[in-house]
Amino acid sequence: MKRKQFIKTSILSATALAILPHLSFSTLQNQFTVDQLIGKGNPDIVGDSYRSKMHKEAKKAFFKMKKAAAEENIQIEVVSAYRSFERQKQIFEGKYSRFIKQGLSPTQAIEKIIEYSTIPGTSRHHWGTDIDIIDGNAPRPKSVLQPEHFHGTGPFCKLKAWLTEHANSFGFYEVYTNNANRKGFKYEPWHFSYAPVSKSMLQEYKQLDVQAILKKENIKGSDYFSGKFIEKYRSENILDINPKLLL
């Protein structure tokens, strides 16, 4: 680069940062768009259904893990993978309306929902890196995603034991662990995340103004998403996860 051109480029860059002080070099180097992070579109998602849609790298790793498990007569079946913002909104608002009709106050309804379900725009399933899985070779109970099914004599205990031993070697880690000191979402032995991608997405997600995003989306109950509530939700539900999924 010629000296004059270099000086001109440097001046323009400095001017841009002076005019837009909220930008930084780390912001400019982000890998993901806001839409990708909140489930509103991601070119890296492949598949044609809510059970098969995943981030392309996560999907490759998943099939390797699935093949290895099959050698021990375990059929890893995906119950849920990529989930769009709109789908998560339907789930959240459906539960919110139902709990309100049952007599719960708005804040009580929200607290009950976030025992297991995320607020739209905050789900790890938006990234295509996270999957809810069971053993398709085991007897199928009416409600498959229950912790007791993965332990003791539960139908998915063999799967859980195999995942505990092998999942990490394929890049998958349990997200909401059975740790008595962990806050936020309850224990989910079926929920695994592909760390090589999700760790980077979480780092960039942490830069977002979640309260402003949720307010803009006009979600049922969002009037009760106070700054204090969002701060607590961020700390406990978004970030109090398996430490191996944090950078």
N, C-alpha and C positions, 0 to 999 in steps of 0.2 A: 504494500500500500504506500503510495506517495505521501511525503510529509504533509503537504497541504490538505490532502484528503483525510489523513489521520487526525489532524488537528480539528478539521471541520466536524468529523464524526464524533470526536471526544466532546466537543462543545455542545453538539446536539443532544448527546446522551446525558450530559450534566444538566442541560437546560430542562430536559424531560423529567428528570428526577427532582429538580427544584420545583417545577410546576406541579408535579404529582408526587408529593412527599410520601404518600402511602405505599408507593411502589418501592421495591427493593430489587437487588439482583436475584435474590432467592425467589421472589414473586415472578420475575420475568422468566425464570428458568423452570417454572412449574411444568409438569408433564401432563396434567389433567385439567380439563375445563370444569367450571362449576356444574354444568349440566351432567358431566360424567360422574361427579362426586355425589349428586343428589338424585340420580336415577332418571334423568331426562334425556338420555341418549348417549351411546358409547359405541364408536365404530369397532372397538375390540371385542364386543359381545358377539358370540356366535351361537347358533342353535335356533330351534323353531318353536319351543314351548317353554313354559315356566320350569319344567323339570330338566330341560336340556340346555337352556341358555346359560352360558358362562363366559367369563373372560377367556379368550383363546388360549392363553398360557395355562390358566387354571384347568381348562378342559383337557389339555394334553396330559397334564400331571394326574388328573382324576382318572383317566382311562388306564394309565399305567398302574395306579393304585387298585383300581377295580379288577384288572387282570391278575394282579398278584393275589388279591383276596379270593378270587374265583378258584385259584389253585388249592385253597383250603375249604372249598365248598361254601364260601360266603359270597352272596350276590349283593354287592353294594348298590342300593337303589336310591336314587335322588327323589326326595319328596318335594323339595323346593330349592331352586338355585337363584338365578337372576330375578329380581323383582323390581319393576319400574316404580317411579314415584306415584303414578296414578293408581297402580295396583295396591301399593302400601297405603295410599290415602283411602281407598275403598275399604280395606281391612280395618284401619284405624277408626274411620268415621262410622262404620257399621257397628263396631263394638261400643263406640262412644254413645251412639243413639240408643243401643240396646240397654246399656247400663243406666242411662238417664231415665228411660222408661221404667226401669226396675226401682227407681227412687233414689239413686245415688246423685250426689251433687256433682257439678262439673269437675271439681278438683278431685273428688273421690273416684269418679269414672276414669279420669286420666291416670291417676295413680294405679288403679287396678289394671288398666290396659298395659302400662309399661312394666308390669311384672314380667311379661314375656314378649309383648309386641312393641315395635319401635314406632316412633312418630315419623310420618312420611318426610323424606328428605334427610333422615338420620340413619337409615338402615344400612348395615354392611352388605345386605343382599343387593343393594343398588349398584355395587361395584362389579358383580359377576364373579367375585372371588370366593364367596361363601356358599356353603351347601348344607342342607339338612338331609341326613341320610339314615336309612334303616337297612336291615338284611332282608332282601326279597325272598330268600329261601326259608325264612322262619315263619311260623304262624303269625298271621296279621291281626292284631287286636283292633278293636273299633276305633280307638284314638291312639295313633301310633307314637306321637311325640309326647311321651310321658317318661320322666326319669326312671321310674321303677321298671320299665321294660328293658332297660339297658344294664341291669344289675341282678345279682342273685340268680333266680330261676327265670328271669324275664326272657322273652323271645329273642331279644337283640343283645343278650349278654356276651355271646360268642363274638359278635361284631365289635362290641365295645372293647373286649379284651384284645382283639386283633388290632384295632385302631390305636389303642394305648401303646402297643409294641411297635407298630409299623408306620402309622400315618405321618409322623414327623419326617421320615426318610423320603417321603414323596412331597414334602413341603407343606403338608396340611397340619393345622394345630387346632385343638379344641379352643373355642373362644370364651365361653362363659363357664369357667371351671367350677368344680365342687370345692370351693374354698370358703370356709366359714367367715373369713375376714373380708371377702369380696362383696362389694355393694352392687347396686344396679340390677340388671336382669338376673332372674333366677337361673339355676344350674340347667344347662342344656347339653346333655351328653351326645346329642345328635348333630350339633352345629359345629362345622369345621371350616377353617379359612385357609386359603392358599397364601401363605406368608410372603413369598417373593414379590407378589404384586400388592397385596392388601396393606402391607406395612408402609409402602410408599404412598398409597392412596390415603391412609389414615393421617400421615404426616401433613399432607396438603389439605385434608379435610379440616384439620385443626385450625387452619388459617381463616376459615369461613366465619362470617357473622351469622350464626345459625338462627338467632332470634329474628333478625331482619328478613332472612329467607323465609322462615315459617310464617311471619306476619304477612308477607307479600302473597303467599299462596292461599290465604283465606281458608284454612283448615278448620273444621268444626272443633270448637273448644280452644282454638288458638288465642282467644282473648285472655285465657288463663295461663298462657305461657309467659309468665313474668320474667324479668331479668334474673331474679333469684332462682326461679324454677329451672330456667335454661342452664344457669351456671351449675346447679346441682346435677341436672340430667347429663350435662357434658362430662362432669367429673366422674359420676358414678356409672351411668349407662353406656356412655361412649368410650370412656378411657379406663374404667376399672375392669380390665379384661386380662386374659392370659398374658403375663409379662413378655412372653416370647413373641407376641404379636406387636410389641411396641419397639420402636427404634431406640 
